[in-house]
Amino acid sequence: MKLFILFILLSTTLHARRVMVTSFEPFPGRSDNGSQLTVDALNQLPSTPDVEYVYCTLPILYDQAALKAQECFENMNPKPDMVISTGENGCNLRLESKFMNLDANAALADNSGIRRYFNRIDRSAPFHELSTLPLTDMYCAGIDPSVARRVTASDNPGNFVCNNTAFILNRFFKERQIPYGFIHVPMPRSQDCQVEYPDVAQTIHTMIRAGVSALNRNTPEGEPFSCEVQIPLVQQVATLENVARINCENQMQRALQNIPGAEKAPFIPKQNTSVPNSKN
């Protein structure tokens, strides 16, 4: 009887958070995309009571990818509590902390053949946007020794369709008080990457569960999420990959103390009127 009552109490208190995960379609001439393979593997993982996944596939098109994600969101009922986009790049699993208001990759064309070089995405917006995910919790979970594929921290999402999509969506979901972020996953069929997508998916799932747990801590049942930008993760923090989980947050705080602008930011970042330099 006591076990039955405990089961009922747990059933009424556990609240599965709906997480929308987006991925990209393949590039021309390819049959897959690393983000698609990751989402496929994520969908095969055993379900957990705290997270419910919904998915949306985006075209590799400037601006249109973000519009497709917004369309998926508008058609969903109930709406997701968190949104995470994935895209392929290199061999590392990377948690992005900021997105640039700039398209600047003349070497690559999107799937319609468009190339952009030093194109401001939104002239009325600041030069960068900070991810609104609970980054500290998610990063610490992603470098835990128990995960098969550890995450690295990044403040450079590139200047191609991934960044374009993330910048637009971060602003879109911020207005709706829904945490948003972007995770880069390894590219498929690269001799250098040696990637196993079930491992990638398991790490992302672990990170998302940590993010959901943080969201639940900050959101009483039945109340809207009060967004607040966590301290942005920067590339210097990637040196903390081997730090034990229990010390991760404290180590991160110390690592960021001497980085200008790394203090905890308000949810709506201040306008940044600086002119982009040639490195961006």
N, C-alpha and C positions, 0 to 999 in steps of 0.2 A: 504493500500500500504506500509506504514511504517513497519507494522508488517511482511509483506511478505519479505521485504528487510532484516529485522532483522533476520528472519528465515533463509534466504539464507546465511547471514553472519555467523550465528551460525553453519549452516550445513557445511560450508567450513572450519571453524576453529576448530571444534570439531574433535579430532582424537582418535578413539577407539584403545587402546593399547591391543594387543593380549597377554593373560596371559595363559601359560601352567601350569596346575595343575596336579600333579601326586598323585596317591593313591596306596595302596597295596591290593593285593588279600587276602582272608582269610587264617588263619592258618589251618592246617589239623584238620578235625573234627568240623570246624565251618562254618557257612553259610555266615558270613559277617565279615567285618573289619571296625573299627571306621572311618578310613580314607575314605573308600568306601561310608559309610553312609553320611559322611560330603560332599563328592563330589556330591552324588545324591541330597542332599538338596541344595547345591550350584547351581546345574543345574536347580533347580525348582524356584529359586528366579527370580523376574522380572528383565528383562534386563535393563542395564543402558548404556547411550551413550558413556561412557568413557572406558568401559572394555568389551572385547570379550574373553570368556573362551574356551580353548581347553583342552582335558583331555587325560590322559595316565595311564593305570593300570599296575603296576609293580609286578613281582613275589617276594616273600619273600625269596630271595636268595642272599647271599654275592656276590658282584661284578656284578652279572648278572642283578640285578635290575637297576643299573646305566647304564649298556649297553642297556637295554630295553628303558630307558628314552632317551638315546642318539639316539636310532633308531627312536623313535617317533619324536624327534626334527628334525632329518635329513629328515624325510618323510613329514614334514609340509611345506606348502607353502601358504601364507607367513610365515616366521619364527616368533616365539613369541618374544615379547619385554621384558618379564619377566617370570621367571620360579619359581614355588613354589611347593615343595614336602610336602605331609602330611603323617603322620603315627600315629598309636595309641599308647598311653602310659599313664597309670594312669588315673586320673580324671580331670586334669587341661588342659586348652588350653594354650600351651606354644610356644612363639616365640623364636626360637633358634638363638643364636648370633655367635656361633662358632662350628666347627666340628673337631673331633680329628682324627689323623692319626693312629688309633689303633682299632683293633677288639679285644674285651676282655670280652666276655660273655660266659663262659663255661657252664652256667646253661641252656641256651637256644640254640636249634638247629634251623637252617633255614629250609625251607620246603623241602630241599633235605637231611636233617639229619646232615648237617655239623655244627660242633661246633668249635669256634675259641677262643683261649686264648692268649693274648699278641702277636697278629699278626700285624705287621706293614703293613698298607695298601699299602703305596708307599714309598719305602726306599729312593727315591730321593727327596721326598717332605718334607716340614717343618712339625713339630709335630702337628700344628693345622692350620686351615683355618678360616678366619673371613667371615661371611655372607656378601654378597655384596648388599643386599636389603637396601633401605632407612629405617633403623630400627627405628630411632627416630620417624619419621612420622607415621609409622605403629603401633608402640607400643602405642603412644599417642592416636591414633584413637581407639585402642583396649581396652583402659581403660576408654574411655569416658562414662559418666553416662548413655548415651542413648543406649548403647549396652546391650543385654540381658545376654550375657556370656562374662565376661571380660577375657582378656589375662593376662598371667604372663610372666615375662622375665626369660630366662634361658641361662646359658652358659654350660649346661651339657646335651648333646643329647643322652647320653648312649653310649654303645660300641657294639651295635648289628647291625642289617641290616639297620636300619634308619640312624645311624651315618655313616656307611660304604657308603651308597648310597649318603648321603649329602656331605661327604668329596670328593668323586670322582666327583660328578656333580658340586660342587662349583668350582673346578679347571677347569673342562671342559667348563663351561659357562663363567668363568672369562676370559679365552683365547678368547672367542667370544664377549666379552664386553656386556654380557647379565646378568642383576642382577638375583641372585639366593638366595633362602633361604628355610628354613624348618620350618614347624609348626607341633607340636605334638597336637593331639586331644584326647579327652577322649575315653576310651574303652567302648564298648556297653555292655548292660545287667549286669552292676555292681550295686549292691545295694547301694554302697557308692557314685557312681558318679552322679546319678540322672540327666542324660544328655538328653537334647533335641537337636537333630542334626540340626534342622532348626535355632535354636539360635546360635549354633556353626558356621554354614555356614554364617549367617548374620554378625557375628562379623568378620569372615575372609574376607567377601566381603567388609566390611567397611574398614578393614585394607588394603586390596589390592587397593581399590580406593584411599586411602591416599598415598600409595606407588606410584601409577600411577600418581597422582597429583605431587608428588615430582619429579618423572622422567620427567614429562612434563616441570616442572620449570627449570630443568637442561639440557633439550634437546630441542633446537630450532627445529621447524618443518623441516623434511627432513635431519637432521644431526644425525649421530650415537650417541648412549648414551655414555657419558664419565664416566666410572665407578669410583667410589670412595667409599672405605669402610667407613661407618659411625662409630661413636663411638660404640664399641661393648656393647650390653646390658649384664649385669651380674646379678646374682641372688639378689644382694643387691638392685637393682632397683625395684624389685618386691614389695618392701614396698611402692612404689608410686602409687599403684593401685587406691587409693581413691582420688588422687590429681585431681583437676579440669583440664579439657583438656587445658584450656588457659594457665595454669601454668606448664604443664607437661614438656615441653622441658627445661625450665629454671631450674626446680627442678632436672631433670635428669642430666643436666650439672654439677650442684653443687654436686650431689650425686657421680658423677664419678671423681671429681677433685682429690680426695685423693686416688684413686685406681691406683696402678702402672700399666703402660701400657695401660691406658684407654684413652690416648690422641688420637686425630683423626689420623688414620693410613693411609698411602698411599694405593692406590688400590691394589698393589701387596705387600703382607706382607713380612717383612724381614724374612730371613731364621731363623728358631728356631732350634738350635742344642741341646737343653736341653734334658736330658734323662728322659723318663716318670717315675713318681714315682708310688708306689703301689696303690695309691688312684685312679689312672686312669685306 
